Every structure is written in C-alpha cells, then in structure tokens.
Amino acid sequence: MSLKPIRSLTADDLGIGIAAATAGHASNRPDEPEVGIDDPLAVEALWLLERFGGIIYTGPPGTGKTWTANKVAKALTRGVTSRIRYVQFHPSYQYEDFMQGFRPLKEGGFKMEDGHFVSMCKAAQRDPKHNYVLVIDELSRGDCGRIFGEALTYLETSKRGLPFKLASGEEISVPSNLVVLATMNPLDRGVDEVDAAFGRRFAQVSMEPSRTALQQFTEVSELAEPLAKGLLRFFDFVNQRARSNPHAAVGHVFFHDVNDAESLRAVWDYQLRFLLEKAFRLDQQGFREVQGRWQAIFPPEESDSDEESSAQASVSEQVDAEQA
C-alpha cells in the first residue's frame, strides 16, 4: 500500500506538539537537553522530508514554531551548529541577500557574493554525508517568489541535484542533504504568496495553542493552584474568542517562564495587552471582556483599585455561572 502525501498536518497529529516536549521539561533555554535523532520531533520531520522539499511550521504567536524548527535543526545535524544557518525574512529582504548579489568593497567597486541559500547549497555539496539545515523565520513576511527566484522549482524532492542557473549565470543545484525549515504566522499578509510558492512543495505543520502544554507549564513551575486554574480559564476563554477573531489567539509559550503572580502579571503588562488591544481594535467591548477575564485570575485583594476589584468580582460571578 502506497502512502499518500499529506499537505497540512497538526503537530498533535504528528505527535510533535509542544506538549510532548514539555513532558520532558524542555524549554528554549540554551542549557536545555538537545533533541536526539530518534526523538519524535526528528523522526516525523524525516518522514515528511522524504516526501516534501521542506517543512513550514505555521501557527499564531507563542505556539512553539521557532522552538520546534530549532530543535529539529539541531537533531538533524546532531548538534553541529556549523551546519545550521538561521535567517529571518522581512519586507525589504531581497534575492541578493538570499541567493547571490553584488556587495560593495571598502576600497571601492563591487564583488559578487553568495547569499545564505547558495552558500548553504555549496556547503552541503562539499559534505554529502551530513545534513545541512537552513531555518527561515517569519517566511510569510518576505516576497518568497522574488527572494528564491529560480531556485523555487528546484526545492522539490524530485528536482534536487538538477543543475540550474542563477541570475549571474553561475550554475548550481540544490543537494538532497540540504533541509529547509520555516516558520509562518498564517495571519500575515504574505501568506497567499507563500501558499502559491510552497503549496505543493513543502509540508505545513499546524502549531496551535495547547491547553495541555500550558497545564504542564504550570505544574512544572509550581504556580499556585488558584492562579493556575484562573490562567487556564482565561486561556480557554481568549482562544474560544479567537475562533471568530483569529488575531486574538494566545499561545501557551507566552506563559513558559511564569512561576508566580508577578511574572504572570508581567506577561500581560509587556506582551499580551498589546497583542489583544490590536486584535480587538474594532471591538472595544470584546477587549474589555478579555481584560476582565485576565483580571479575574488574581485575588480581588491584589487589585490596584476598588473599581478593578468590582470588575473582577463581576467577571468571577460570570465564570461561576458558566461553570454551574
């Protein structure tokens, strides 16, 4: 029986969700244990890479996309960081940055130099027994068709190793041991261009907010039970709202380092408030409801004012009524 390629999978479908990693107390800290080649993250990536030219991890902010791409890259190279290169796309990123282009010389004039992709192709060709990994963060923020140029076609598994010419006239090929991993926010304006360029070439793995992962975070950090329960209620509420307002989705990784009320408040004060104000900029009542749910996480005596205490009490009564 032949396997049919799957073009869009969830991390849970593949068994590589962030929850699986947190079960081993994983984090994105530099001193954490590395993912081995036999780890589910790497095993499933290898399965996909046999069928597709690369993998795009796609999902809202805070769902572990970059964490997963980094872990897979380290696993596929067995931790040899010299065989990994990280780039980040942005609106002004060009073919000359990524493929090949002229660079100014200090003494005057210009010199043709390889960009990140071409230099990684050449490095992989010189060392065919080992994997080389190019990690592209925020793929959807760049004009992928313009950045990759003629190389797009040759990312496909069936066209690896076939020679083609760059704009400069130099002939190269994309070796089979060059792995391309990317991350993408599906709400970015450039997503349609990514779908057009990579839709049939790359597998897409959906990374969604995970209640299970958040619960594991709170258990590992030993967050006080009342705060943990309140946080989970808020998480459920805001991501329920995100079904009709996708920009409001809140990933579990925002709360990875939370271990007390102070660190939990800091997540709202310095990150979530701005994300959600933008998501609800045309729905002020919706933002007030979300803000009230956040305030209800904390005991009323910790509030900054009587008015805030009253708002928290009102929301708490509403939560209790919903649970009844």
C-alpha positions, -999 to +999 in steps of 0.1 A: +000+000+000+015+033-010+015+064+013-004+095+001+014+128+009-003+150+035+000+187+028-013+201+061-009+183+094-012+194+130+016+190+155-007+167+176-014+146+145+023+140+142+030+136+179+054+165+178+034+192+196+049+213+223+031+193+249+053+163+240+084+184+246+072+199+279+067+164+293+105+162+293+107+197+309+120+211+276+124+248+271+141+272+247+169+279+271+205+273+258+213+248+285+184+225+279+189+189+267+192+185+230+167+166+209+181+134+195+177+120+160+153+094+175+131+120+191+095+122+177+103+158+165+131+145+143+115+112+133+084+129+120+105+156+103+125+129+085+093+112+074+080+145+059+113+154+043+112+121+024+081+134+007+084+172+006+110+197-002+108+213+033+086+219+063+067+251+073+056+253+110+026+276+109+005+290+138-003+321+159+023+338+181+035+318+211+028+283+199+064+270+196+071+273+159+106+286+162+113+263+192+103+233+171+123+244+140+154+250+161+151+216+179+146+198+146+176+216+130+198+205+159+186+170+158+191+166+121+227+179+124+233+160+156+241+193+173+268+205+149+257+242+148+282+250+120+258+230+097+228+252+107+221+287+094+193+310+106+177+337+085+147+359+091+126+373+062+112+408+063+096+431+037+129+445+024+146+411+022+159+406-014+172+379-038+206+395-035+206+388+003+194+352+000+207+339-033+235+359-048+243+396-054+269+423-056+284+436-024+303+469-021+341+467-014+358+490+011+384+500-015+356+508-040+338+488-066+316+457-061+321+420-058+296+391-065+290+372-033+268+342-024+238+347-002+226+324+026+209+299+004+236+295-022+264+293+004+244+265+022+239+246-010+276+247-017+285+237+019+261+207+017+275+196-017+310+196-002+298+173+026+272+150+012+272+125+041+258+151+066+226+171+068+227+209+065+197+229+077+185+263+067+160+277+091+139+306+078+120+325+105+089+345+095+087+332+060+055+350+052+069+384+058+090+383+027+082+381-010+091+345-014+089+343-052+113+372-056+136+361-028+140+325-040+138+333-077+147+304-100+155+281-070+119+276-061+113+249-086+144+230-075+134+228-039+111+199-048+124+165-039+122+152-075+144+181-087+171+180-061+205+177-077+194+191-110+216+220-122+201+254-129+215+289-135+214+318-112+208+353-124+245+358-125+249+329-149+265+306-124+252+270-124+243+253-091+220+227-078+201+221-045+215+190-029+193+164-012+211+168+021+200+205+024+170+207+047+148+238+047+127+245+077+105+276+080+080+293+104+050+313+094+021+332+110-010+322+090-024+357+095+005+376+079-003+395+047+022+374+027+006+341+034-011+339+000+022+343-017+037+316+005+009+292-004+013+299-041+051+294-039+053+264-015+018+248-015+028+217-034+065+218-024+065+219+014+045+202+041+028+225+065+025+215+102-001+235+122+010+246+156-020+256+177-024+269+213-022+239+236-041+238+269-023+206+278+011+222+274+000+252+294-012+230+322+022+212+322+040+245+323+021+255+355+028+221+371+065+223+364+068+258+376+046+250+407+024+280+400-001+285+429-032+264+422-057+294+422-035+313+397-030+282+376-068+275+374-075+311+367-049+312+339-064+281+323-099+296+324-085+328+307-066+307+281-098+288+273-118+320+270-095+340+248-088+311+224-126+305+222-129+341+211-101+335+186-124+312+167-143+343+154-113+366+157-081+347+148-059+376+157-068+371+193-052+336+196-028+333+225-002+306+225+009+286+256+046+296+252+038+331+265+035+315+299+065+292+298+085+311+325+056+321+347+060+309+383+042+335+405+017+363+403+044+389+395+057+371+365+022+363+353+012+400+355+043+409+335+031+387+306+000+409+303+017+442+310+045+438+285+031+414+258-005+402+258-021+436+264-006+450+232-014+418+212-050+418+223-056+456+220-046+452+184-067+421+179-098+439+193-091+474+180-125+474+163-143+457+192-136+476+224-163+457+243-146+424+233-113+437+246-129+448+279-143+413+283-110+397+277-093+421+300-119+414+327-112+376+323-075+383+328-081+404+359-103+376+373-072+354+375-059+373+406-075+375+440-095+408+445-073+419+473-044+422+449-063+447+427-050+482+423-084+499+429-119+493+442-132+497+406-109+470+394-120+448+423-156+453+414-149+444+377-130+412+388-158+402+411-184+406+383-163+385+359-158+359+386-195+356+392-200+352+354-174+325+353-190+307+382-224+309+365-210+295+333-195+265+352-227+259+371 
